[in-house]
């Protein structure tokens, strides 16, 4: 048989409702376009970065947030402790206790904001102020989310619908009357985030954009055209990337579509395959609450490397109190959107003991001094993430590519050989590679 090209082998993840239609998986690879147009192919598959251990809290706990903004400090939150990594000695300093995320069994993210002299920390429904000079940690008001804008800490208390402001340049001062509610629609607010000098208040079904009008009663008012008929399905999923916002959307007609902001409009960036993946995260037994959906607890974080802007969505297992059956994920991976190519791929950690993929170790990210730092989802470690590392802190990275179907109508095809142009064994010695092929129905893959 004459040589036959395999088009679109270097492609994204797109495995939908039926793999007989589309079987594509791209795990621990991401497609990169050869921009010169003179390469061997239009795209190549690049291996995702590896991890190197930086420090360990000494506890088996999730790292729920990292902060490197402002005064060039590295703060991070464990289950119920606020830490600092001393960049000179590598020592971990304990700064104080913060509220554990009891309601969500440790799944909730910790958020940080900085006003130039103070850090505001939102953890487990409580808010704290850390003085940058004295390191004194003071609990202030209840909050579910926090951001900074124009000299104010802005805090969200979802249950009361209130968006509250601190004193100007003073996070220890909170006037009980200095609040505002989202009023264009009465769905509950779910998340807040500041971007381009404006405050986005994301509700469960609709959203508003506020600007600093200088109003003496409350300085922020809604932008006249700043109302979106799309809300947020996950409090900790919104993230800033590529000069805009990304989030998992929800509205009165349905949810679990991934959007990016295009001005004051929501632009869909998820594919039907990604949306099918997200909707598989909903427990199905009769009577299961909507709040049991794993996407409710999704954590979104973003980073840029070599011109690729990655929006990462990690989906923790729903808290045990919401689990109505022992069903696990259909695919235990993190979903990643690349803003440079508009393509999706997956990332995962290979558990050699069980022989299955699990969600990757990383669940939060910060960037400082030309280093990407990430926190572990369960074991108390901080890692450096880099394309120069070829293992996950000592664990081998398993990479999989399930290519597109090659067919001639309904006729089965046979090939005696398969040639793959790839670079192998960068710095690690021999690498195992195995070719898997589908059965006659295109559903089960085996060597």
Backbone torsions as a table, in degrees:
resi	resn	phi	psi	omega
1	UNK	NA	139.7	179.3
2	UNK	-67.5	155.4	177.8
3	UNK	-59.9	140.1	-179.3
4	UNK	-129.2	128.9	178.7
5	UNK	-72.5	153.8	178.5
6	UNK	-112.3	88.3	-176.0
7	UNK	-68.6	147.9	175.1
8	UNK	65.4	17.9	176.6
9	UNK	-62.8	-40.4	177.3
10	UNK	-85.8	78.5	-174.5
11	UNK	-136.9	-173.3	-173.8
12	UNK	-88.6	-179.4	168.7
13	UNK	-77.6	127.8	172.8
14	UNK	-158.0	78.6	177.9
15	UNK	-119.1	106.6	-171.9
16	UNK	-99.0	-145.4	-173.8
17	UNK	-61.5	-35.7	179.1
18	UNK	-130.8	119.1	179.0
19	UNK	-74.7	-7.6	171.8
20	UNK	-68.9	-20.5	178.8
21	UNK	-94.7	-48.3	-179.9
22	UNK	-144.0	121.2	-172.8
23	UNK	-111.5	5.8	-168.2
24	UNK	-63.8	126.7	168.8
25	UNK	-130.3	139.9	177.6
26	UNK	-136.7	95.7	-173.3
27	UNK	-112.1	122.5	-178.6
28	UNK	62.7	25.4	165.7
29	UNK	-131.3	154.7	166.5
30	UNK	-134.4	140.1	179.5
31	UNK	-73.2	134.9	175.7
32	UNK	-122.3	128.0	-179.5
33	UNK	-76.7	135.8	175.3
34	UNK	-83.6	96.4	-167.3
35	UNK	-69.0	-22.5	-179.6
36	UNK	-68.7	-24.5	-176.3
37	UNK	77.6	3.9	-176.9
38	UNK	-113.1	9.0	-179.6
39	UNK	-77.5	177.4	178.4
40	UNK	-64.4	-30.5	-178.0
41	UNK	-141.5	165.8	178.4
42	UNK	-72.6	-29.1	-179.0
43	UNK	-133.6	155.4	170.3
44	UNK	-129.5	155.7	175.1
45	UNK	-97.2	123.4	-178.8
46	UNK	-107.3	134.8	178.5
47	UNK	-68.3	138.5	178.7
48	UNK	-69.8	159.7	-174.7
49	UNK	-68.2	156.9	175.3
50	UNK	-100.2	-174.8	-173.9
51	UNK	-128.2	146.1	172.9
52	UNK	-129.3	131.0	-179.3
53	UNK	-67.3	132.6	177.9
54	UNK	-107.1	-47.1	-179.4
55	UNK	-158.1	169.7	-175.1
56	UNK	-143.4	130.6	-178.0
57	UNK	-73.1	-15.2	-176.2
58	UNK	88.7	2.3	-180.0
59	UNK	-127.2	148.9	172.4
60	UNK	-84.0	88.4	-174.0
61	UNK	-144.3	154.1	176.0
62	UNK	-73.8	145.6	169.3
63	UNK	-90.7	109.4	-167.6
64	UNK	-93.1	-3.6	177.7
65	UNK	176.6	149.0	176.2
66	UNK	-130.1	143.4	178.9
67	UNK	-134.2	127.4	175.5
68	UNK	-126.9	12.0	-177.0
69	UNK	-76.1	160.3	169.7
70	UNK	80.5	-110.0	-166.3
71	UNK	-86.7	25.0	176.1
72	UNK	60.0	37.6	175.0
73	UNK	-107.2	155.9	177.4
74	UNK	-112.7	99.3	177.7
75	UNK	-102.4	145.5	173.9
76	UNK	-152.1	156.4	-174.2
77	UNK	-116.1	131.8	171.7
78	UNK	-94.2	-153.7	-178.4
79	UNK	-61.8	-46.0	-179.3
80	UNK	-146.2	24.7	-177.1
81	UNK	-136.2	139.6	173.6
82	UNK	-98.4	127.4	-176.4
83	UNK	-120.0	164.9	168.6
84	UNK	-134.5	137.6	174.8
85	UNK	-95.6	118.9	177.0
86	UNK	-75.6	111.7	-173.9
87	UNK	-70.2	-16.5	-179.9
88	UNK	-86.2	-48.3	-176.0
89	UNK	-96.3	-20.6	-174.8
90	UNK	82.1	3.2	179.9
91	UNK	-75.6	154.1	174.3
92	UNK	-102.7	125.0	178.7
93	UNK	-104.2	137.3	176.6
94	UNK	-93.5	121.8	-176.0
95	UNK	-97.9	-18.8	179.4
96	UNK	152.3	178.1	-178.5
97	UNK	-95.9	141.8	173.9
98	UNK	-126.5	160.8	-176.2
99	UNK	-67.4	127.9	173.4
100	UNK	-68.7	156.6	-178.3
101	UNK	-84.6	72.2	-173.9
102	UNK	-63.0	-43.4	-176.3
103	UNK	-58.7	-40.3	-177.3
104	UNK	-104.9	16.5	173.9
105	UNK	55.6	41.7	175.8
106	UNK	85.7	1.6	-176.9
107	UNK	-82.2	-22.7	-174.1
108	UNK	-69.4	145.8	178.6
109	UNK	-80.3	154.5	170.7
110	UNK	-102.6	131.5	-178.3
111	UNK	-111.1	147.0	-179.0
112	UNK	-123.3	149.4	170.5
113	UNK	-142.8	156.3	-174.3
114	UNK	-140.0	131.4	-178.4
115	UNK	-109.1	11.9	-179.3
116	UNK	105.1	-24.7	179.1
117	UNK	-136.0	-20.0	-177.8
118	UNK	-133.1	148.2	170.1
119	UNK	-102.9	137.9	171.3
120	UNK	-110.0	131.0	-174.6
121	UNK	-122.9	127.2	176.7
122	UNK	-107.6	119.9	-176.8
123	UNK	-146.8	123.9	173.4
124	UNK	58.5	32.2	-179.9
125	UNK	85.9	0.8	-179.8
126	UNK	-115.5	155.5	178.4
127	UNK	-120.0	145.5	-177.2
128	UNK	-137.2	151.1	173.5
129	UNK	-117.2	126.6	174.8
130	UNK	-109.0	117.5	176.9
131	UNK	-73.2	126.7	-174.4
132	UNK	-68.6	-22.9	-177.7
133	UNK	-90.8	-46.7	-174.6
134	UNK	-95.3	-14.0	-175.6
135	UNK	62.8	21.4	175.5
136	UNK	-77.4	128.3	-178.4
137	UNK	-104.5	121.0	-175.3
138	UNK	-125.1	129.6	174.8
139	UNK	-77.9	137.6	-179.2
140	UNK	-117.3	-105.7	-175.0
141	UNK	-105.9	166.6	173.1
142	UNK	-72.9	137.0	178.3
143	UNK	-155.4	149.9	177.5
144	UNK	-105.6	-16.9	-178.0
145	UNK	-158.6	151.1	180.0
146	UNK	-145.3	148.8	173.3
147	UNK	-149.3	177.5	180.0
148	UNK	-126.5	139.8	177.9
149	UNK	-158.4	125.4	171.4
150	UNK	53.3	42.5	176.1
151	UNK	90.3	-4.9	-178.1
152	UNK	-112.5	142.7	159.3
153	UNK	-82.0	132.1	179.8
154	UNK	-113.9	123.0	-175.4
155	UNK	-120.8	143.7	176.8
156	UNK	-109.4	128.9	168.1
157	UNK	-112.4	100.6	-170.4
158	UNK	-64.1	-38.8	-174.3
159	UNK	-68.7	-28.6	178.6
160	UNK	-97.9	-1.2	-177.5
161	UNK	68.4	6.1	-169.9
162	UNK	-90.4	134.4	167.1
163	UNK	-103.4	115.9	-172.4
164	UNK	-111.0	153.1	179.6
165	UNK	-116.6	142.1	170.8
166	UNK	-78.8	176.8	170.2
167	UNK	-65.8	157.8	179.1
168	UNK	-64.9	118.0	-178.1
169	UNK	63.9	16.8	-178.2
170	UNK	-140.8	101.5	-178.7
171	UNK	-77.1	-7.5	177.1
172	UNK	-85.8	-9.1	-178.5
173	UNK	-108.9	121.5	178.9
174	UNK	-136.8	109.5	178.9
175	UNK	-79.9	128.4	-178.3
176	UNK	-61.8	-22.8	-179.4
177	UNK	-93.8	-3.0	-176.1
178	UNK	-92.9	73.7	-179.9
179	UNK	-146.8	166.2	177.2
180	UNK	-148.9	154.3	177.6
181	UNK	-115.0	150.7	171.5
182	UNK	-66.3	121.3	-169.1
183	UNK	-119.3	-8.4	-179.6
184	UNK	-71.0	-23.3	174.7
185	UNK	-151.3	150.5	-171.0
186	UNK	-98.7	18.8	171.0
187	UNK	-68.7	155.4	-175.9
188	UNK	-71.5	138.9	173.7
189	UNK	-67.8	146.3	-173.6
190	UNK	-121.3	-31.2	-176.7
191	UNK	-158.1	153.4	172.7
192	UNK	-130.4	149.6	177.4
193	UNK	-159.1	137.2	179.1
194	UNK	-94.3	137.3	179.8
195	UNK	-155.4	134.4	178.4
196	UNK	53.2	39.4	177.7
197	UNK	71.6	17.4	179.0
198	UNK	-130.0	157.8	179.9
199	UNK	-107.8	121.4	175.5
200	UNK	-95.5	122.6	177.1
201	UNK	-110.1	103.5	-175.2
202	UNK	-93.4	118.3	176.5
203	UNK	-90.9	-175.8	178.7
204	UNK	-72.4	-25.5	-177.3
205	UNK	-133.2	-24.7	178.6
206	UNK	-136.3	166.3	-178.6
207	UNK	-139.8	158.4	176.9
208	UNK	-132.1	153.1	174.3
209	UNK	-118.3	126.2	-178.3
210	UNK	-110.9	151.9	175.7
211	UNK	-129.5	163.1	-179.8
212	UNK	-82.6	101.8	-178.3
213	UNK	-89.2	-10.5	-176.4
214	UNK	78.8	10.8	179.0
215	UNK	-56.2	131.6	-176.1
216	UNK	-70.0	-29.3	179.3
217	UNK	-75.3	-45.5	176.7
218	UNK	-154.1	121.8	-167.0
219	UNK	-71.3	-10.0	-176.3
220	UNK	-111.2	131.7	176.7
221	UNK	-128.3	160.0	-178.7
222	UNK	-72.2	134.7	171.3
223	UNK	-61.2	132.2	-175.7
224	UNK	-51.0	-39.4	179.8
225	UNK	-99.8	10.4	-173.8
226	UNK	-93.0	57.7	172.8
227	UNK	-128.0	128.8	179.6
228	UNK	-116.6	139.7	175.9
229	UNK	-89.2	35.7	175.3
230	UNK	-137.7	135.5	177.9
231	UNK	-112.5	-158.1	-177.2
232	UNK	-118.1	132.2	178.7
233	UNK	-90.5	-6.5	-177.0
234	UNK	-149.4	124.1	-174.6
235	UNK	-61.4	-38.1	-173.1
236	UNK	-100.5	11.3	-178.9
237	UNK	-86.3	-29.6	-178.5
238	UNK	-60.3	139.8	179.7
239	UNK	-151.2	153.9	179.1
240	UNK	-97.9	133.1	-179.0
241	UNK	-165.4	148.1	173.0
242	UNK	55.3	38.8	176.4
243	UNK	65.3	27.8	179.2
244	UNK	-160.2	-170.0	-179.4
245	UNK	-111.8	149.8	175.8
246	UNK	-128.8	144.6	177.4
247	UNK	-163.8	164.5	172.5
248	UNK	-89.4	119.5	-169.3
249	UNK	-93.7	160.5	178.4
250	UNK	-151.2	146.8	173.2
251	UNK	-149.5	-172.3	-174.6
252	UNK	-71.1	-11.2	-177.8
253	UNK	-100.4	-16.8	-178.0
254	UNK	161.9	-176.2	179.4
255	UNK	-152.1	-167.5	-179.7
256	UNK	66.6	47.4	167.7
257	UNK	-118.5	135.7	-179.0
258	UNK	-91.5	130.1	-177.1
259	UNK	-121.2	157.5	163.6
260	UNK	-124.4	146.4	-179.8
261	UNK	-75.6	132.3	174.3
262	UNK	-122.1	89.9	-167.7
263	UNK	67.4	-124.5	176.0
264	UNK	-105.6	28.2	176.7
265	UNK	-118.2	152.8	176.9
266	UNK	-98.6	120.4	-179.5
267	UNK	-105.8	122.8	-179.4
268	UNK	-68.1	129.1	176.1
269	UNK	-121.1	-11.6	177.1
270	UNK	-77.4	155.2	174.7
271	UNK	-97.4	168.9	176.3
272	UNK	-61.1	-32.2	178.9
273	UNK	-67.5	-41.8	177.9
274	UNK	-65.9	-39.7	179.5
275	UNK	-67.5	-35.4	174.9
276	UNK	-64.7	-42.0	176.8
277	UNK	-57.6	-49.9	-177.7
278	UNK	-63.4	-36.9	-179.3
279	UNK	-75.0	-15.5	172.9
280	UNK	-75.4	-6.6	179.4
281	UNK	-85.2	7.2	-178.2
282	UNK	-100.5	121.8	174.3
283	UNK	-59.3	139.1	-172.2
284	UNK	-102.6	-12.5	-176.1
285	UNK	-58.2	150.7	179.5
286	UNK	-58.9	132.9	177.4
287	UNK	89.1	-1.6	179.5
288	UNK	-67.1	135.5	-179.8
289	UNK	-72.7	146.4	176.1
290	UNK	-60.6	-30.5	-179.1
291	UNK	-66.4	-11.1	178.8
292	UNK	-78.8	-7.3	-178.4
293	UNK	-61.5	133.3	179.8
294	UNK	-61.2	-31.3	-179.4
295	UNK	-62.6	-21.6	175.5
296	UNK	-58.6	-31.1	-174.8
297	UNK	-103.3	12.0	-179.5
298	UNK	-61.5	142.4	177.2
299	UNK	-116.7	125.9	178.6
300	UNK	-109.0	135.9	174.5
301	UNK	-145.5	158.9	-171.9
302	UNK	-139.1	150.4	174.1
303	UNK	-155.0	162.9	179.6
304	UNK	-122.8	135.5	177.8
305	UNK	-149.7	124.7	178.6
306	UNK	53.4	40.3	176.5
307	UNK	83.6	-5.9	175.8
308	UNK	-93.2	124.9	174.4
309	UNK	-101.4	114.3	-173.1
310	UNK	-105.9	124.6	170.6
311	UNK	-102.1	115.4	-172.2
312	UNK	-107.5	132.6	178.6
313	UNK	-120.9	109.6	176.5
314	UNK	-102.4	137.4	-173.0
315	UNK	-115.9	93.2	177.2
316	UNK	-64.9	158.7	173.6
317	UNK	-66.1	140.6	179.5
318	UNK	-60.0	147.9	177.2
319	UNK	-53.9	148.0	-174.7
320	UNK	-58.9	-31.6	-178.9
321	UNK	-67.4	-18.7	178.4
322	UNK	-97.9	-7.4	-176.7
323	UNK	-80.9	123.2	-179.9
324	UNK	-103.8	-5.8	174.4
325	UNK	-156.1	166.4	-176.3
326	UNK	-82.1	13.4	-176.6
327	UNK	-61.7	135.7	178.2
328	UNK	-103.1	-173.2	176.2
329	UNK	-61.6	152.3	169.4
330	UNK	-72.0	-41.2	176.0
331	UNK	-133.7	120.3	-177.2
332	UNK	-89.3	74.4	-179.4
333	UNK	-135.4	166.5	171.6
334	UNK	-97.2	135.4	178.9
335	UNK	-89.4	133.7	-176.4
336	UNK	-132.9	126.7	177.0
337	UNK	-104.1	132.0	179.3
338	UNK	-103.2	111.0	-177.5
339	UNK	-67.9	-18.9	179.9
340	UNK	-73.8	-31.1	-176.7
341	UNK	-118.4	-10.7	-174.7
342	UNK	62.2	31.1	-178.8
343	UNK	-118.5	151.9	180.0
344	UNK	-104.1	147.9	168.8
345	UNK	-143.4	179.1	-178.0
346	UNK	-123.4	151.8	174.8
347	UNK	-130.9	145.6	-175.8
348	UNK	-157.2	161.5	174.7
349	UNK	-105.9	129.7	-178.6
350	UNK	-87.4	117.0	176.8
351	UNK	-88.3	99.6	-175.7
352	UNK	-64.5	-27.3	-178.6
353	UNK	-69.2	-39.2	-177.9
354	UNK	-97.4	-20.3	-177.6
355	UNK	76.9	26.2	179.9
356	UNK	-133.3	154.6	171.4
357	UNK	-74.3	145.7	170.3
358	UNK	-129.4	163.3	176.5
359	UNK	-53.7	149.4	-177.4
360	UNK	-62.4	162.8	-178.5
361	UNK	-65.0	-34.0	-173.7
362	UNK	-72.3	134.1	173.1
363	UNK	-132.9	-4.2	174.8
364	UNK	-154.5	161.7	-170.6
365	UNK	-146.2	148.4	170.0
366	UNK	-150.2	155.7	-177.6
367	UNK	-124.1	131.1	179.1
368	UNK	-156.5	139.1	175.2
369	UNK	50.3	42.9	177.7
370	UNK	66.2	25.7	178.0
371	UNK	-128.1	138.4	173.0
372	UNK	-94.1	117.7	178.4
373	UNK	-106.3	137.7	179.4
374	UNK	-134.2	149.8	179.9
375	UNK	-105.6	143.7	-177.7
376	UNK	-75.6	149.4	-177.3
377	UNK	-75.8	-14.0	-175.1
378	UNK	-153.0	-17.4	-167.6
379	UNK	-113.6	10.9	173.4
380	UNK	80.0	12.2	-178.3
381	UNK	-99.2	146.0	166.1
382	UNK	-107.5	134.5	-179.8
383	UNK	-119.9	157.0	160.8
384	UNK	-93.6	132.1	178.3
385	UNK	-105.1	128.1	-175.7
386	UNK	-154.9	147.7	173.5
387	UNK	-69.8	-11.3	178.1
388	UNK	-84.3	-7.0	177.5
389	UNK	-104.5	136.9	-171.9
390	UNK	-115.3	15.7	173.9
391	UNK	-146.3	164.8	178.3
392	UNK	-93.3	80.1	179.0
393	UNK	52.3	44.5	178.8
394	UNK	102.0	-19.0	177.2
395	UNK	-91.0	136.7	-179.2
396	UNK	-65.7	139.2	175.5
397	UNK	-89.6	119.2	176.2
398	UNK	-93.9	127.4	-178.6
399	UNK	-117.2	134.6	-177.7
400	UNK	-130.5	138.8	170.7
401	UNK	-130.5	115.3	171.7
402	UNK	-101.4	113.6	-172.5
403	UNK	-80.4	179.0	-179.6
404	UNK	-74.1	160.6	177.8
405	UNK	-66.8	139.3	170.3
406	UNK	-114.7	114.9	-173.7
407	UNK	-145.6	157.7	171.3
408	UNK	-124.8	82.6	-175.2
409	UNK	66.8	-129.9	-180.0
410	UNK	-102.7	12.5	-178.6
411	UNK	-86.5	136.3	177.7
412	UNK	-78.2	138.6	180.0
413	UNK	-112.9	150.3	179.0
414	UNK	-127.0	138.5	178.5
415	UNK	-129.5	134.3	-177.5
416	UNK	-82.3	-18.4	-179.5
417	UNK	-154.4	162.4	179.5
418	UNK	-142.0	122.4	-178.5
419	UNK	-105.5	127.2	-179.7
420	UNK	-125.2	124.2	179.6
421	UNK	-89.5	111.1	-175.5
422	UNK	-151.0	152.7	171.4
423	UNK	-94.9	134.1	-176.2
424	UNK	-129.7	162.2	169.5
425	UNK	59.8	44.0	177.2
426	UNK	-74.1	100.4	174.2
427	UNK	75.5	3.3	-174.7
428	UNK	-124.1	1.0	-174.5
429	UNK	82.8	-155.1	-174.5
430	UNK	-66.0	143.3	176.6
431	UNK	-121.4	132.2	177.6
432	UNK	-73.8	137.1	173.5
433	UNK	-137.7	134.0	-177.8
434	UNK	-130.2	135.8	177.7
435	UNK	-98.9	125.6	177.9
436	UNK	-110.8	144.1	177.6
437	UNK	-128.1	157.5	-178.0
438	UNK	-80.3	159.1	171.2
439	UNK	-77.1	-175.7	-173.7
440	UNK	-66.7	-16.5	178.4
441	UNK	-96.8	-3.9	178.6
442	UNK	73.9	21.1	-173.7
443	UNK	-112.7	-38.2	-178.8
444	UNK	-107.6	128.8	-178.7
445	UNK	-105.0	135.0	-176.9
446	UNK	-149.6	161.0	178.4
447	UNK	-64.1	NA	NA
